[in-house]
């Protein structure tokens, strides 16, 4: 004899798990982000000692610093992005691009960026998360998530950059942080115009911004978007004369 089972009660439990939990995560988490997340209304990147960045950046940061040195890049500026986040800017004497190493919540990401005279920026990053920002005519970002070989990252960046017909802009030495700061603040205004940030209080996300910037970081969207962005990068590399994928 089987013990008595209430199938209706089981269905209610299953319905709660398979319907209620996703609704709570995908519906409630963006709301939580909206009311708790704050971002700078205006970015300020004060210069900080570069030797302190190399110490506080941690072993991963220093290993990437060594790779950049082998590629001909040198640390030229350092700043902070809040209490725990750090930013290092690298330049090369034979290239107009710059490289940033950012330590965000313990994760180090690398960005190769080419600024252009018309205000456009072309970037390649190894950030392990998809883009959460709306499209902007002043920048295009490609991704190779998790790529730790900076020689490979630089090779792909140069192949993609070779497709551009714009005039490169070489940032005046010593003004790297000023240029990055101005670009970030321009993007804040773009996010306000697109309805992602509150016009009255740019530190706060709008409801639209909270959903648009949270859902891409959740499964299954994160994995799907990262795969799509990696494939897009490989196509761009190939069309720029890089190795076939």
C-alpha contacts under 8 A as a table, 3 or more apart, distances in Angstrom:
res1	aa1	res2	aa2	distance
6	X	9	X	5.45
6	X	10	X	6.52
7	X	10	X	4.99
7	X	11	X	6.21
8	X	11	X	5.14
8	X	12	X	6.32
9	X	12	X	5.08
9	X	13	X	6.34
10	X	13	X	5.12
10	X	14	X	6.14
11	X	14	X	5.01
11	X	15	X	5.87
12	X	15	X	5.04
12	X	16	X	6.11
13	X	16	X	5.08
13	X	17	X	6.29
14	X	17	X	5.10
14	X	18	X	6.02
15	X	18	X	5.30
15	X	19	X	5.47
15	X	20	X	6.90
16	X	19	X	5.43
16	X	20	X	4.52
16	X	21	X	6.65
17	X	20	X	5.58
17	X	21	X	5.34
17	X	22	X	7.87
18	X	21	X	6.21
18	X	22	X	6.70
19	X	22	X	5.68
19	X	23	X	6.24
20	X	23	X	5.14
20	X	24	X	6.09
21	X	24	X	4.99
21	X	25	X	6.18
22	X	25	X	5.05
22	X	26	X	5.77
22	X	27	X	7.66
23	X	26	X	5.37
23	X	27	X	5.14
23	X	28	X	7.04
24	X	27	X	5.35
24	X	28	X	4.86
24	X	29	X	7.04
25	X	28	X	5.39
25	X	29	X	5.25
26	X	29	X	5.95
26	X	30	X	6.94
26	X	215	X	6.93
27	X	30	X	6.31
27	X	31	X	7.06
28	X	31	X	5.18
28	X	32	X	6.29
29	X	32	X	4.98
29	X	33	X	6.21
29	X	214	X	7.78
30	X	33	X	4.93
30	X	34	X	6.08
30	X	210	X	5.24
30	X	211	X	5.17
30	X	214	X	5.78
30	X	215	X	7.42
31	X	34	X	5.00
31	X	35	X	6.49
31	X	207	X	7.35
31	X	210	X	6.85
31	X	211	X	7.68
32	X	35	X	5.44
32	X	36	X	6.14
33	X	36	X	5.19
33	X	37	X	5.20
33	X	210	X	6.28
33	X	214	X	7.65
34	X	37	X	5.92
34	X	204	X	7.01
34	X	205	X	5.53
34	X	206	X	6.78
34	X	207	X	6.51
34	X	210	X	5.21
35	X	204	X	7.74
37	X	204	X	6.85
37	X	205	X	7.44
38	X	203	X	5.18
38	X	204	X	5.55
38	X	205	X	7.62
39	X	202	X	7.80
39	X	203	X	4.83
39	X	204	X	6.83
40	X	43	X	5.74
40	X	202	X	7.57
40	X	203	X	5.53
41	X	188	X	7.31
41	X	201	X	7.47
41	X	202	X	4.91
41	X	203	X	4.77
42	X	185	X	5.90
42	X	188	X	7.57
43	X	181	X	5.95
43	X	182	X	7.99
43	X	184	X	6.65
43	X	185	X	5.99
44	X	181	X	6.22
45	X	79	X	5.62
45	X	80	X	6.47
45	X	81	X	7.20
45	X	177	X	6.19
45	X	178	X	7.40
45	X	181	X	6.26
46	X	79	X	5.73
46	X	80	X	7.26
46	X	177	X	7.69
47	X	77	X	6.74
47	X	78	X	5.70
47	X	79	X	4.99
47	X	177	X	7.49
48	X	52	X	7.85
48	X	53	X	7.92
48	X	77	X	7.59
48	X	78	X	5.31
48	X	79	X	5.09
48	X	80	X	7.45
49	X	52	X	5.46
49	X	53	X	6.74
49	X	78	X	6.51
49	X	79	X	7.98
50	X	53	X	5.11
50	X	54	X	6.53
50	X	75	X	7.48
50	X	76	X	7.78
50	X	77	X	6.47
50	X	78	X	5.40
50	X	88	X	7.82
51	X	54	X	5.19
51	X	55	X	6.52
52	X	55	X	5.12
52	X	56	X	6.02
53	X	56	X	5.12
53	X	57	X	5.42
53	X	78	X	6.73
53	X	86	X	7.18
53	X	87	X	7.99
53	X	88	X	7.40
54	X	57	X	5.31
54	X	58	X	7.14
54	X	61	X	7.24
54	X	62	X	6.24
55	X	58	X	6.24
57	X	60	X	7.57
57	X	61	X	5.27
57	X	62	X	6.98
57	X	86	X	7.20
57	X	103	X	6.80
58	X	61	X	5.42
58	X	62	X	6.38
59	X	62	X	5.08
59	X	63	X	6.11
60	X	63	X	5.12
60	X	64	X	6.30
60	X	108	X	7.17
61	X	64	X	5.23
61	X	65	X	6.10
61	X	101	X	7.45
61	X	103	X	7.84
61	X	108	X	6.48
62	X	65	X	4.80
62	X	66	X	6.24
63	X	66	X	5.13
63	X	67	X	6.49
64	X	67	X	4.98
64	X	68	X	6.25
64	X	150	X	7.54
65	X	68	X	5.15
65	X	69	X	6.31
65	X	75	X	7.97
66	X	69	X	5.13
66	X	70	X	6.50
67	X	70	X	5.21
67	X	71	X	6.54
67	X	150	X	6.51
67	X	151	X	7.62
68	X	71	X	4.99
68	X	72	X	6.41
68	X	73	X	5.20
68	X	74	X	7.07
68	X	150	X	7.08
69	X	72	X	5.06
69	X	73	X	4.99
69	X	74	X	5.89
70	X	73	X	7.36
71	X	151	X	7.00
72	X	92	X	5.71
72	X	93	X	7.64
73	X	90	X	5.72
73	X	91	X	5.14
73	X	92	X	4.47
73	X	93	X	7.72
74	X	90	X	5.11
74	X	91	X	5.54
74	X	92	X	6.41
75	X	78	X	7.86
75	X	88	X	6.71
75	X	89	X	5.78
75	X	90	X	4.38
75	X	91	X	6.69
76	X	88	X	7.74
76	X	89	X	5.86
76	X	90	X	5.49
76	X	91	X	6.55
76	X	174	X	7.65
77	X	88	X	5.89
77	X	89	X	5.13
77	X	90	X	7.13
77	X	174	X	7.71
77	X	176	X	7.20
77	X	177	X	7.06
78	X	86	X	7.55
78	X	87	X	5.64
78	X	88	X	4.51
78	X	89	X	6.24
79	X	86	X	6.05
79	X	87	X	5.20
79	X	88	X	6.60
79	X	177	X	7.83
80	X	83	X	7.27
80	X	84	X	7.73
80	X	85	X	5.79
80	X	86	X	4.40
80	X	87	X	5.75
81	X	84	X	7.32
81	X	85	X	4.86
81	X	86	X	5.60
81	X	87	X	6.93
82	X	85	X	5.59
82	X	86	X	7.78
84	X	104	X	7.39
84	X	105	X	6.74
85	X	102	X	7.33
85	X	103	X	5.27
85	X	104	X	4.90
85	X	105	X	6.36
85	X	106	X	7.77
86	X	102	X	5.72
86	X	103	X	4.99
86	X	104	X	6.91
87	X	100	X	6.75
87	X	101	X	5.79
87	X	102	X	4.52
87	X	103	X	6.37
88	X	100	X	5.49
88	X	101	X	5.08
88	X	102	X	6.41
89	X	98	X	6.90
89	X	99	X	5.73
89	X	100	X	4.61
89	X	101	X	6.61
89	X	176	X	7.33
89	X	177	X	7.83
90	X	98	X	5.65
90	X	99	X	4.92
90	X	100	X	6.17
91	X	95	X	7.64
91	X	96	X	7.84
91	X	97	X	7.07
91	X	98	X	5.05
91	X	99	X	6.59
92	X	95	X	5.42
92	X	96	X	7.33
92	X	97	X	7.67
92	X	98	X	7.35
93	X	96	X	7.91
95	X	98	X	7.96
96	X	114	X	6.85
96	X	168	X	6.96
96	X	169	X	6.74
96	X	170	X	4.96
96	X	171	X	7.54
97	X	112	X	6.93
97	X	113	X	5.53
97	X	114	X	4.39
97	X	115	X	6.77
97	X	170	X	7.26
98	X	112	X	6.05
98	X	113	X	5.50
98	X	114	X	6.58
99	X	110	X	7.06
99	X	111	X	5.52
99	X	112	X	4.58
99	X	113	X	6.14
100	X	110	X	5.77
100	X	111	X	5.24
100	X	112	X	6.76
101	X	108	X	6.55
101	X	109	X	5.75
101	X	110	X	4.85
101	X	111	X	6.76
102	X	107	X	7.91
102	X	108	X	5.47
102	X	109	X	5.35
102	X	110	X	6.64
103	X	106	X	5.80
103	X	107	X	5.46
103	X	108	X	4.46
103	X	109	X	6.65
104	X	107	X	5.26
104	X	108	X	6.42
104	X	109	X	7.88
109	X	125	X	7.16
109	X	126	X	6.03
109	X	127	X	5.30
110	X	125	X	5.57
110	X	126	X	5.73
110	X	127	X	6.98
111	X	123	X	6.44
111	X	124	X	5.60
111	X	125	X	4.33
111	X	126	X	6.87
112	X	123	X	5.48
112	X	124	X	5.28
112	X	125	X	6.46
112	X	154	X	7.18
112	X	157	X	6.98
113	X	121	X	6.59
113	X	122	X	5.56
113	X	123	X	4.27
113	X	124	X	6.62
114	X	121	X	5.69
114	X	122	X	5.20
114	X	123	X	6.43
114	X	161	X	7.86
114	X	168	X	7.06
114	X	169	X	7.61
115	X	119	X	6.86
115	X	120	X	6.04
115	X	121	X	4.50
115	X	122	X	6.52
115	X	168	X	6.17
115	X	169	X	5.39
115	X	170	X	7.37
116	X	119	X	5.56
116	X	120	X	5.29
116	X	121	X	6.17
116	X	166	X	6.51
116	X	167	X	5.68
116	X	168	X	4.30
116	X	169	X	4.47
116	X	170	X	7.96
117	X	120	X	7.28
117	X	166	X	7.53
117	X	167	X	5.69
117	X	168	X	5.86
117	X	169	X	4.89
118	X	166	X	7.74
118	X	167	X	7.66
119	X	138	X	6.38
120	X	137	X	7.51
120	X	138	X	4.36
120	X	139	X	5.41
121	X	138	X	6.19
121	X	139	X	4.64
121	X	140	X	6.57
122	X	139	X	5.78
122	X	140	X	5.14
122	X	141	X	6.11
122	X	161	X	7.43
123	X	139	X	7.68
123	X	140	X	6.31
123	X	141	X	4.70
123	X	142	X	6.16
123	X	157	X	7.62
124	X	141	X	5.68
124	X	142	X	4.66
124	X	143	X	5.58
124	X	144	X	7.46
124	X	153	X	7.65
124	X	157	X	6.01
125	X	141	X	7.30
125	X	142	X	6.39
125	X	143	X	5.04
125	X	144	X	6.30
125	X	145	X	7.25
126	X	143	X	5.77
126	X	144	X	4.87
126	X	145	X	4.39
126	X	146	X	5.18
126	X	147	X	5.43
126	X	148	X	7.59
126	X	153	X	7.90
127	X	130	X	7.66
127	X	143	X	7.03
127	X	144	X	7.37
127	X	145	X	5.19
127	X	146	X	6.28
128	X	145	X	4.57
128	X	146	X	5.37
129	X	145	X	6.97
129	X	217	X	6.78
129	X	222	X	6.92
129	X	226	X	6.80
130	X	216	X	6.75
130	X	217	X	7.04
130	X	222	X	6.44
130	X	225	X	6.11
130	X	226	X	5.45
130	X	229	X	7.51
131	X	216	X	7.67
132	X	212	X	6.83
132	X	213	X	4.70
132	X	214	X	7.48
132	X	216	X	6.48
132	X	217	X	7.94
133	X	191	X	7.95
133	X	213	X	6.82
134	X	191	X	7.62
134	X	194	X	7.71
135	X	139	X	7.96
136	X	139	X	5.84
136	X	140	X	7.61
136	X	190	X	7.62
137	X	140	X	7.72
142	X	229	X	6.92
142	X	230	X	7.70
142	X	232	X	7.58
142	X	233	X	5.60
143	X	226	X	7.94
143	X	229	X	6.02
143	X	230	X	5.74
143	X	233	X	6.19
144	X	147	X	5.80
144	X	153	X	7.68
144	X	229	X	7.75
144	X	230	X	5.46
144	X	233	X	7.08
145	X	226	X	7.16
145	X	230	X	7.21
147	X	150	X	7.40
147	X	153	X	7.04
149	X	152	X	5.39
149	X	153	X	6.39
150	X	153	X	4.73
150	X	154	X	5.92
151	X	154	X	5.17
151	X	155	X	6.17
152	X	155	X	5.05
152	X	156	X	6.29
153	X	156	X	5.28
153	X	157	X	6.14
154	X	157	X	4.96
154	X	158	X	6.17
155	X	158	X	5.30
155	X	159	X	6.34
155	X	242	X	7.88
156	X	159	X	5.13
156	X	160	X	6.26
156	X	237	X	5.74
156	X	242	X	6.79
157	X	160	X	5.23
157	X	161	X	5.99
157	X	237	X	7.64
158	X	161	X	4.95
158	X	162	X	6.08
159	X	162	X	5.31
159	X	163	X	7.39
159	X	236	X	7.90
159	X	237	X	5.32
159	X	238	X	7.65
159	X	240	X	4.78
159	X	241	X	5.92
159	X	242	X	5.40
160	X	163	X	5.85
160	X	164	X	7.77
160	X	236	X	5.69
160	X	237	X	5.04
160	X	239	X	7.67
160	X	240	X	5.16
160	X	242	X	7.99
161	X	164	X	5.57
161	X	240	X	7.45
162	X	165	X	7.96
162	X	240	X	5.90
163	X	239	X	7.84
163	X	240	X	5.52
171	X	175	X	6.74
171	X	176	X	6.40
171	X	179	X	7.52
172	X	175	X	5.62
172	X	176	X	7.20
173	X	176	X	6.69
174	X	177	X	7.76
175	X	178	X	5.15
175	X	179	X	6.17
176	X	179	X	5.25
176	X	180	X	6.26
177	X	180	X	5.12
177	X	181	X	5.90
178	X	181	X	5.10
178	X	182	X	6.18
179	X	182	X	5.24
179	X	183	X	6.28
180	X	183	X	5.15
180	X	184	X	6.19
181	X	184	X	5.21
181	X	185	X	6.26
182	X	185	X	5.17
182	X	186	X	6.21
183	X	186	X	5.09
183	X	187	X	6.33
184	X	187	X	5.06
184	X	188	X	6.37
185	X	188	X	4.97
185	X	189	X	6.58
186	X	189	X	5.23
186	X	190	X	6.42
187	X	190	X	4.78
187	X	191	X	6.18
188	X	191	X	5.09
188	X	192	X	6.35
188	X	197	X	7.81
188	X	202	X	7.67
189	X	192	X	5.03
189	X	193	X	6.27
190	X	193	X	5.05
190	X	194	X	6.19
191	X	194	X	5.07
191	X	195	X	6.19
191	X	196	X	5.13
191	X	197	X	5.66
192	X	195	X	5.14
192	X	196	X	5.77
192	X	197	X	4.70
192	X	198	X	6.15
192	X	199	X	5.69
192	X	202	X	7.09
193	X	196	X	7.69
194	X	197	X	7.87
195	X	198	X	6.95
195	X	206	X	6.79
195	X	208	X	6.90
195	X	209	X	6.80
196	X	205	X	5.90
196	X	206	X	5.48
196	X	207	X	7.77
196	X	208	X	5.99
196	X	209	X	3.87
196	X	210	X	7.42
196	X	212	X	7.99
197	X	201	X	7.64
197	X	202	X	5.33
197	X	203	X	7.17
197	X	204	X	5.92
197	X	205	X	4.54
197	X	206	X	5.29
197	X	209	X	6.40
198	X	201	X	5.13
198	X	202	X	4.92
198	X	203	X	7.36
198	X	204	X	5.84
198	X	205	X	5.95
198	X	206	X	5.53
199	X	202	X	5.66
201	X	204	X	5.91
202	X	205	X	7.35
205	X	208	X	7.75
205	X	209	X	5.38
205	X	210	X	5.66
206	X	209	X	4.95
206	X	210	X	6.06
207	X	210	X	5.12
207	X	211	X	6.40
208	X	211	X	5.50
208	X	212	X	6.03
209	X	212	X	5.04
209	X	213	X	5.79
210	X	213	X	5.40
210	X	214	X	5.91
211	X	214	X	5.26
211	X	215	X	5.86
212	X	215	X	6.07
212	X	216	X	7.18
213	X	216	X	6.38
213	X	217	X	7.55
214	X	217	X	5.58
214	X	218	X	7.03
215	X	218	X	5.33
215	X	221	X	7.02
216	X	219	X	7.85
216	X	221	X	5.32
216	X	222	X	5.21
216	X	225	X	7.33
217	X	221	X	6.80
217	X	222	X	4.96
218	X	221	X	5.80
218	X	222	X	5.47
219	X	222	X	5.36
219	X	223	X	6.60
220	X	223	X	5.78
220	X	224	X	6.42
221	X	224	X	5.21
221	X	225	X	5.92
222	X	225	X	5.29
222	X	226	X	6.08
223	X	226	X	5.20
223	X	227	X	6.17
224	X	227	X	5.25
224	X	228	X	6.24
225	X	228	X	5.04
225	X	229	X	6.08
226	X	229	X	5.07
226	X	230	X	6.07
227	X	230	X	5.19
227	X	231	X	6.22
228	X	231	X	5.18
228	X	232	X	6.21
229	X	232	X	4.98
229	X	233	X	6.23
230	X	233	X	5.06
230	X	234	X	6.29
231	X	234	X	5.10
231	X	235	X	6.26
232	X	235	X	5.18
232	X	236	X	6.23
233	X	236	X	5.05
233	X	237	X	6.13
234	X	237	X	5.03
234	X	238	X	6.17
234	X	245	X	6.34
235	X	238	X	5.13
235	X	239	X	6.18
235	X	245	X	7.57
236	X	239	X	5.18
236	X	240	X	6.13
237	X	240	X	5.06
237	X	241	X	6.51
237	X	242	X	5.02
237	X	243	X	7.27
238	X	241	X	5.29
238	X	242	X	4.70
238	X	243	X	5.89
238	X	244	X	5.47
238	X	245	X	7.04
239	X	242	X	7.08
